[in-house]
Every structure is written in C-alpha cells, then in structure tokens.
Amino acid sequence: MAKYIGQAVKRVEDRRFITGKGRYTDDIKLPGMTYAAIVRSPHAHATINAIDTSRALAADGVVTAFVGQDLADAGVGGLPCGWQVDFKNGDTMKEPPHPVLAVGKVRHVGDPVVIVIAETRDQAQDAAELVEVDYGILPAAVDTVASAGEGAPLVHDDVPRNVPFDWGLGDADAAAAALDSAAHVTTLEITNQRLVANAIEPRCAIGDYDSARDHYTLYTSSQNPHVIRLLMTAFVLGLPEHKVRVVSPDVGGGFGSKIFHYAEEVLAIWCSRQIERPVKWTAQRSESFISDAQGRDHVTKAELGLDADGNFTGLRVTTHANVGAYLSTFSTCVPTYLYGTLLQGLYTTPAIYVDVTAVFTNTVPVDALRGAGRPEATYLLERLVDTAAHELGLDPGELRRRNFIPPFDGVEQPGYQTQVALQYDSGNYAGVLDKALEMVGYDDFREEQAAARAEGRYLGIGFSTYIEACGIAPSAVVGSLGARAGLFESAVVRVQPTGKVSVFVGSHSHGQGHETTFSQVVADQLGIPIEDVDIIHGDTDQVPFGMGTYGSRSLAVGGSAIVRSLDKVKEKGAKIAAHLLEASEDDLEYAGGKWTVRGTDKSIGFGDVALTAYVPHNYPEGLEPGLDFTSFYDPANFTFPFGAHLCIVEVCADTGKVTLKRFVAVDDVGNVINPQIVEGQVHGGVCHGIGQALLEGAIYDGDGQLVNGSYMDYAMPRADDLPALELGRTVTPCPHNPLGAKGAGEAGTIGATPAVVNAAVDALWHVGVRDLPMPLTPQTVWQAIQQAGS
Amino acid sequence: MHLEGEHTISASRGHVWEQLNDAGVLARITPGLQELQAQGEDSYQARFAIKMGPINSTFSGTLRVADRVAPQRFRLLIDVAGNAGSATAEALVTATPVAGADPEQTRVTFAADARLTGLLVRMGQRVLSGVGRLLTKQFFQALERELNDASPQPAASYQEGDS
C-alpha cells in the first residue's frame, strides 16, 4: 500500500529552485508597474515635527509620495494584533494604534514615515533620500526590564510602565510552597537574546488595483496569504474581502517573520488604488534588519525545586518579554500561550507557576521566530536541569530519567495532563534519551572527558530533552485563550476527468517541501503515480481558505485536511465503481488504484471512475457528477513532538572559543512521510539553534540604535561553525490525526540551543564557571573563565 | 562612539593655535569637508562627503566652536545629517607645548564622543574605528603640511558669511 509514504522521495520543487526558475514576488513584473521606497525613522523615539516631500516630488521619475496623515485622512486603520491577552487582574490588554505610516511620532528605528513612488526602483530610492523629516528626538526605552520600571520613557503615552499586559499560568501558591520546602533549589537568571529572522528572500509586496473590475491583487512574500487578506480587508482597509486576491508565490524562507501582516502590504494595495498603477516594494537587506519582526528577547528568573532524591518538586518562572514598539500580529501569544504552557517539559514536576510581563520598548516589534516561545521555555528548563545535576553531583541523564513522564501512547494510556493547561498526546521520553546516549557513546565520552581534563583540555557534553506543542491548533481551545482566529486548515482534492489530481491546500510552502510530502500522501492514498498529483498553494483565488504555515502545522493539520478530502473522493468513487461493477459497495475494496469486488477478479481503475464522474452516462441514480471535495480540518489537540539532543564541545581555555565536536539529535516527530525532508528540517533547525547559542544576537545601544544591522556584524552560522550532525529518530505516532504526524519544522531550534550551552558549561564547571550568557562568543567565554578563576 | 588621537607638530603653540582657529585652514585640512560657510561667530554651515565601508554619503549640518581658551583648547560641536544617518559629536581639541623641545613642538590632542543613527550605526560599526583613525591621521598630516607649506592648495571652498 505505502509506495511513497516513508520514502525519501526527491523534492519535486527543487528542480526549479536549483535552476533559478523559482518565481518569487520580486520576479513579478506587471505592465505599468511603479516602485516604492520607504523613508524610515533613523531614531528610536522622536516626534515628527514636519515632513517636507517637495524636493522628492520634484525629482526625476517620481509619481507621488504619501505620509501617515494622508492614510489617516483616508480612514486607513492600524495594523491589528491577532491575539488578545488580558491582564491577570482582568483588565483589557492595552493595544495602542499601530499606524501603517507613523503619525506624529516614531517609535523605533525603521518605523515607516513616508512612501515615495517612482517609475524605477533607483528613482524611488534616490527621491526617498530627498525627503526631509524634522524630528524631535526623545529619550528611548530600550532595556527589556528597565523599560517596565518607574521613570522609563513611555513608548505609548497611554500605556503606563510600558506594560501592555501581564500574564500568569499555573498554581503560584503550590509552586512557592514547593520551593520553600525543597531540599535543593537551582536558580538561574537567563537572558534569551533577541534574534533577527534573516529569511534569505527579503520581504516584497506588489499591490495591483484593477479599476475595470474594482478588484485588488496583492502579491506578497508571506507564509499565510488568506490571513493577510482577512486582516488587511477587515481591520485595516475595510475593503470587501471578495474583491481582494492575495498571492504568495515561491517564498524564500520565513522562519516566522513572514506570518505577520506588515505595513508595506497595506501600502502597496492602498497606493495602487490611489494611482491606479501597480506598486512594488522590495526590502533592501538593511531594511529587513529594522522592519521584519524579530524574535525571543526574554529576561527570566527561573527556580527549580528538588527533593533529596532529585525529584523535581516545583518550578517558578518570572519573565519580562520584550514586545518591541508595537503589538505585531502574534506577538502576544508567543511569550504566553506558546511559552508558559511548555514549562512542564518532559517532567512530572507537580507544581509550576509562570509569570510574564510584556514590555514595550523603542525597538523593532518582536513576534514569532522559529519555535516561538517554545525555545525560550525549553532553554530555561534544560539549563535548570543540567545545572541542578551539576549542583547535586548527579548524572544529567539519570536526573532526567528520575523525572520523565512515563511512556504513554494516547490510545491505551490516556494523554498526559500537565500543570500548565496542555494535554500531551503521546510520548516515550526515556526512549529518545536512551537512543541519543547510545549514539553518542556516553560512557566512553565521560572517560575521554576525564582524560582530556588531565591534559588541560576542556571537553563538555550538554543535554537537552525537549517537548514542543505543534499542529497549531484546536480553534475552540485557542479561541477561549484569546485568539482572534480559528486555526484549522482546508484542502480541496480535485480529481480531473483523466484521473490526474490537483490538490489545493491552505498550508503554504516556503522551504518545507509540501509539494513533495503532500503528493506522497495523495499518491499513496489513491494508489496512483506521484507524477499524477499537483499541489497548489499560496493563492486565495485558488484555495478556499487557509490559516497558513507556522507552528510546524502543515502536515498535522493541512495534511489531515487533504486526507479528509481523499476519504470523500474514495467514498464517492466507491459508489461509482459499485454501479459500474454491478456490485454492492460493501463488497468492494480499494487498493493499488482500483476497486475490486472481494474474492473476484472484477475490478475498475481510478481513472475509469474519474472519467465516469465527469461523463456520467452510465451512472448511479441520484449521485451528482464530478469528483471534487473540500474539507476543513480542525485538530482535536496540539501535537507534541519531542526529542533528545546531545552536544559535545571543546572550549579553548586560552581564547574561550567553543568548538562543536559532535551533535547528536534524536527526534520523535510521529509518523514520517519523507525522512529526507524531515532530516533537512532538523538540520536547518539545529543549525538555527546553534546559531543562537554561539553567534547570533541583535544588539541595541542605549539610544535604541541596532548596531549590528548587517551581515558584517550580525553573525549567522556558517558551515565551518558546525559539525556533521548525527540524527536519529524514534516513532511515537500522534493518536489524534489520520496521518499520525506531529511536525518537524521547529524541533531543531527548540532542542539544540540549550544542548550547546549546557555542553560549554559542563566543559567549564570544574574551573568554576556556573553559567554563560548567549551567544557564547570567545570573549564572553574567556571572561567567564577569568572571573571563575579569580 | 569614542574617537581620540594626538600628534606632535614641529611648530610653536601660538602658530598651531592660529591655524586651528582659522576657518579657511580648517576647511582645507578636515578630511571629507567639502564646504564650510560661516553663519555667525564660531558657527558654520558644513557639508561633508564621507566614504566609509559600504556607506558613501554626504552629510550637512552645523559646526560650532565653543569654550575657547586661547591658546590651550576649544570644543567643537558637530551636528550633521545625511541620507545614511546622522552624527552628533562633541570634540575637545587641545594644544600643549612639548617641554624642552628645540625647535618648538606642540602636542595636539583631540577626543570626541559621537552619537550616530541610521545606516552609519547599522552598517558602519565594523569600520568606524578604522575610518576614525584614518580620518584623524589625514587631519594631522594636512595640518602639518599647512604649517610647513607656504602656499597651500585649497581643498575645499570657504566663504565668509555675512556676519
């Protein structure tokens, strides 16, 4: 039956990517197209006293220019936030306006102020430089914690202490009592530094207003075109949704940063309507650094209580989460429902409390970045566990085993109810750790480490056993938590008269290989060649609806929607086949692309049935022609992939340089459709996670200027920073979706980061180093060694 | 950003002081300075063209001299902006005779603190200190030439203002 599922089918999309034939938004050229450049604030916080566009308007090729007041006068609304998180005391979340172009005040470096439109890109950029803006510079709120303190400059005048909401989850009293009575408490102060998403394709948007049809088309480099259309039409521009088409063609990576609805999308559409010509805006890389939402940026105090036997008894986490200058689309759920709910980890900790204070600062907005909240949760948990093991003189593997939730499959044994709202679907947590320890040769390593230490070489091993919540998400559950959207997915399976199959799916592919994975599912389920399947996505005029791609949800939710439609195709096909075979439907079985009357050699193929559905001459009475089904799949629960990552590093005592010697990742992502694609996702994720541990970090100075806003200074991981990754897998199927799949896109970023830092601390514990701040630059590590030694 | 430098020049302090306080000379020896126009006493309108790493840009704004204590020191207040960002800087320039030097020598020092915005800070970070050192070196070399050369060539235009 399974000819394709489970096989490393080569990615069908790669031919066009590798040969340069991918079609990205910036590749699209429309007749009469104009080009936009955006004048952005060079200051983190300033009043706009005056704007003079006269020189720009007089420049060669300039068509027009607009300022924030022009949009305000036209009734253009602000960018909405997609998730409401109210204060602990019940007060409503403070949601200050997020204007498309700044009016009166700019609140971060990069805040858009003026859009200039010209005949060519160069003319637009040259003219943008002629716009004169008179700013009144104000003191900036920059530091995550200090900005929530008394006397900090206010980012929004009507948001006291810069706090849009605070949030708590779990049992505060129980956690406090557990810590008070614990035999040992491990405490860490952790900064999870801010990261830049760095998609290889900069964002791009084209607005195209068709006055003949009074119809709009937005081409945008986005992860979820339907959501963009909904937010833009309903909340910002008040356009009729059916008059707007949003197309996201090939997209060169997003990592979360292309989920959100951005000002430039609104500007492209609105300006196109004003000048009745297409308007294209493409970000320059330097612009991406100050206009794409950034990620992480938590400052946390975390305390783990243990009893005398090393059992976890309580966990208390207090976090300040920097949300930047405005509430981006999903900025509010990331440091709350995607963070606090993961603090159970893989452990049976009976008392947990997490307290989060969100903080506005005069910096680029912060939102979901690959992992989104879950890396922050996993980082602090896994750092706590390895630190506790060191402090108690216990083996970090043994300490974990004592505290792991026992195996459960979610079918025979029920799901595991955590202290922080979620119910895990299925898991075998000791299984992944045992496999990882075997792959790494743990006992041998400890001997090697001791021998190296005797020679003055510092080797260390770091553990990270993580869980994540993927397959986002049951709509009713997230709705009750403040989500302003449902999180289902849709899929159309359209069987053409010749038996070829077109699948229209709301999940968007921007590196994940959906065209391959989804084709494998369809080909196997219908028993047809994979070449007979085409996957179409990223166009609101073709796909009925979609919530897009993020939170490792495409296969678990989008794939399940496809399966639902396939079931309907087979069900109707069986009726047609039964009629043609003059048999009872109950006597038919479907396999290998044909319906067969059980126990006979009478059968009819999928293609014949498809043709009959469209040429219904000899056809069941009362049955509609056609073979085309739409399904909407709303998941019953999140999915919960998990895994164990082990990292071995050597730290140079003289220079502080951390070198990765080995990296073993054992991930359990449920059933796997294409192991090569899963490996690719894990590779990318692990490298991303290693990047955070060793290299990356957005640095703002005291004035709110991003001082490393280029690749000269923002260090991305490169091949020579990385070891060959050793990957393993266990399979614990998801019990509640038809594919048994859990999701693999974020696993690497969640598991890898703490493994690397734990390894470096393990290498240096014996010289007195207890903690290392990320990124582990040679300077940071060297200083820690010096301080520990003094 | 902090920038500082010093240079010992074979000339008397009085002579050096005169040169440093002559706007025409300053216009000639300040690297990147394209235009200097007097606006009032000790206040000038200036335009710079600077090439720094990936940034090649023009900056214009004001230059003011303050806290002048002849012939020892003065403060230079610079506030310029261009399409690659803005720079607000305060520089202290001092001239001290080198004790016992014969013929006379003068040590000129300067220390500047600058606040930068825009591309300058985002993309220039890696090259700022190197460029700063280079500009400093060019400035002192030009000053030395100015002091030694009887007939200097104009490098930038300088116009007396109305006041």
Interface residues (C-beta under 8 A of the other chain):
Chain A: P42 H43 V109 E129 S286 F289 I290 D701 D703 Q705 L706 V707 N708 G709 S710 M712 D713
Chain B: G53 P54 N83 G85 S86 R115 L116 T117 G118 L119 V121 R122 M123 Q125 R126 V127
